[in-house]
Amino acid sequence: MKPMERRLFGLSLVLAAAFCLAVPAGAMHIMEGYLPLSHSVVWGVVCLPFVVLGIARIRKIVETHRKTLLLLAMAGAYCFLLSALKLPSVSGSSSHPTGTGLGAILFGPAPMAVLGLIVLLFQAVLLAHGGLTTLGANTFSMAIAGPFVSFGVYALCRKLNVNRKIGVFLAAALGDLLTYVVTSIQLALAHPSATGGFVGSLTEFLGIFAVTQVPLAIVEGLLTVVVVLALENLARPELKELGYLGGAAA
Amino acid sequence: MKKNGLIIVVLLLLCAVIVCVPLLTIKDSEFGGADGQAEEAITAIDPDYEPWASSILEPPGGETESLLFALQAAIGAGVVCFGLGYLVARRKYRSAGQTE
């Protein structure tokens, strides 16, 4: 990391920590205007260190692993593509996959914070899907929590010597599902129910988001395996450079 | 290689089945967005809550919105497939160069 980036990262980390402590007890993507101002600001600030870290990571990839840029672009585009597809689900409503698992498996979770943020910005500004006031919360769920879970699940599967395809499937599917669990938690924190409190609201929102998402998470897992199989076949040098297929770690 | 091809076809078919099953089995639903349901849930939990911001650009109607979603998917698919095409051609011409 360059000194400037290190300073930015440090500053944002301190800010995020301060805001975490200061939280008063008090969607697909979350809709514009549906989080109180304090929550919007807190989630936005919590995202900052991850985004700064992601920018530094991407800059390092650009500088030292130029060859893998094509894959990075493809991972971003995959995210763009999947989050445009609103698929019907068993609950009788629709939602869309996130597509962040692929990039997290290949590049680690940090760059996905930036790529996911771009996708969310596009949808918030042009599509009235999600929103600018809820951008922080949505970035945290889709571009940070999801990819980190994907990355962790994949690393765990490698450690336990689980078949690589199954590892990829689990990583992508669980990252997708967790995104919506986090969304439900964020909404429940902002809107605790008068009778059941936080838990009451959480069950309500989980019923809406997580249940809808289960089949879609499975679809995303399967699709990600397809893409990874194609890449393993076609892009061996790049995958080796990234440390995905043995060889030098990125 | 052959085996991977088969796996890919099976996985894609499985995806199609998972997406189609709810469409065929649930008849009395329009498959609205889960975020719309969440809006209703918030109104039920917290009737006094007023959304304090609204989207800066609301697509005027369903047609324009579907245009933008299609555009987003097209850009994504375009870049992904450009990359795949590049990689396929690279392997093809590299091996052609080696055999000559």
Contacts between the chains, C-beta under 8 A, distances in Angstrom:
chain1	res1	chain2	res2	distance
A	27	B	34	7.1
A	27	B	35	4.1
A	27	B	38	5.2
A	28	B	33	6.1
A	28	B	34	5.3
A	28	B	35	4.3
A	29	B	35	6.5
A	30	B	35	7.6
A	30	B	38	7.7
A	31	B	35	5.5
A	31	B	38	7.2
A	31	B	39	6.0
A	31	B	51	7.2
A	32	B	51	7.0
A	32	B	53	5.4
A	32	B	54	5.9
A	32	B	55	4.7
A	33	B	51	3.3
A	33	B	52	5.2
A	33	B	53	3.8
A	33	B	54	5.8
A	34	B	38	7.8
A	34	B	39	7.0
A	34	B	42	6.2
A	34	B	49	7.9
A	34	B	51	5.5
A	36	B	52	7.8
A	37	B	52	7.0
A	70	B	83	5.2
A	70	B	86	6.6
A	70	B	87	7.8
A	71	B	83	7.3
A	73	B	79	5.8
A	73	B	83	6.6
A	74	B	79	6.4
A	74	B	80	5.3
A	74	B	83	4.1
A	74	B	84	7.8
A	76	B	79	7.6
A	77	B	75	7.1
A	77	B	76	4.5
A	77	B	77	7.6
A	77	B	78	7.5
A	77	B	79	3.4
A	77	B	80	4.8
A	77	B	83	7.7
A	78	B	76	6.7
A	78	B	80	5.6
A	79	B	76	7.5
A	80	B	72	6.0
A	80	B	73	7.9
A	80	B	75	6.1
A	80	B	76	3.6
A	80	B	79	7.6
A	81	B	72	7.7
A	81	B	73	5.4
A	81	B	75	7.9
A	81	B	76	2.8
A	81	B	77	5.2
A	81	B	80	6.3
A	82	B	76	7.4
A	83	B	72	7.7
A	84	B	69	5.0
A	84	B	70	7.6
A	84	B	72	3.9
A	84	B	73	3.9
A	84	B	76	6.5
A	85	B	73	6.3
A	86	B	33	6.7
A	86	B	69	7.5
A	87	B	19	5.3
A	88	B	19	6.6
A	88	B	22	4.9
A	88	B	23	5.2
A	88	B	26	8.0
A	88	B	31	4.3
A	89	B	22	5.7
A	89	B	31	7.8
A	89	B	34	8.0
A	90	B	21	7.6
A	90	B	22	4.9
A	90	B	26	7.4
A	91	B	34	7.7
A	92	B	22	7.2
A	92	B	26	4.9
A	92	B	28	7.8
A	92	B	29	3.5
A	92	B	31	6.5
A	93	B	29	7.2
A	93	B	31	6.0
A	93	B	32	5.6
A	93	B	33	6.6
A	93	B	34	4.8
A	93	B	36	7.7
A	93	B	37	5.7
A	94	B	31	4.6
A	94	B	32	6.7
A	94	B	33	5.5
A	94	B	34	6.7
A	95	B	33	7.0
A	95	B	34	4.4
A	95	B	35	8.0
A	122	B	72	6.6
A	123	B	72	7.5
A	124	B	55	7.4
A	125	B	56	6.8
A	125	B	57	6.3
A	126	B	57	6.3
A	126	B	59	7.8
A	126	B	68	5.5
A	127	B	59	6.6
A	127	B	65	6.5
A	127	B	68	5.2
A	127	B	69	6.7
A	127	B	72	7.6
A	128	B	55	3.7
A	128	B	57	6.6
A	128	B	58	4.6
A	128	B	59	6.2
A	128	B	65	7.7
A	129	B	35	7.7
A	131	B	53	6.8
A	131	B	55	5.9
A	132	B	53	7.5
A	132	B	56	6.9
A	133	B	52	7.7
A	133	B	53	4.6
A	165	B	7	7.7
A	187	B	38	6.4
A	187	B	42	7.1
A	191	B	42	5.2
A	191	B	45	5.3
A	191	B	46	4.8
A	191	B	49	6.8
A	192	B	45	7.8
A	193	B	45	4.6
A	193	B	46	7.8
A	194	B	45	7.1
A	194	B	46	7.8
A	200	B	45	8.0
A	201	B	45	5.7
A	204	B	41	5.3
A	204	B	45	6.8
A	205	B	38	6.4
A	205	B	41	6.5
A	208	B	34	5.6
A	208	B	37	4.8
A	208	B	38	5.4
A	208	B	41	6.1
A	209	B	34	5.7
A	209	B	38	7.0
A	212	B	34	4.7
A	213	B	34	7.9
A	215	B	18	5.1
A	215	B	19	7.8
A	215	B	22	7.3
A	218	B	18	6.0
A	219	B	15	4.8
A	219	B	18	5.4
A	219	B	19	6.4
A	222	B	11	4.6
A	222	B	12	7.7
A	222	B	14	5.8
A	222	B	15	5.2
A	223	B	11	7.5
A	223	B	12	7.9
A	223	B	15	6.0
A	225	B	7	7.9
A	225	B	11	6.0
A	226	B	8	5.1
A	226	B	11	5.2
A	226	B	12	6.3
A	227	B	80	7.8
A	229	B	4	5.2
A	229	B	7	6.6
A	229	B	8	5.9
A	230	B	8	7.3
A	230	B	84	6.4
A	231	B	87	7.7
A	233	B	1	7.1
A	233	B	4	6.4
A	234	B	84	7.1
A	234	B	87	3.8
A	234	B	88	6.1
A	234	B	90	7.7
A	234	B	91	5.9
A	235	B	87	5.3
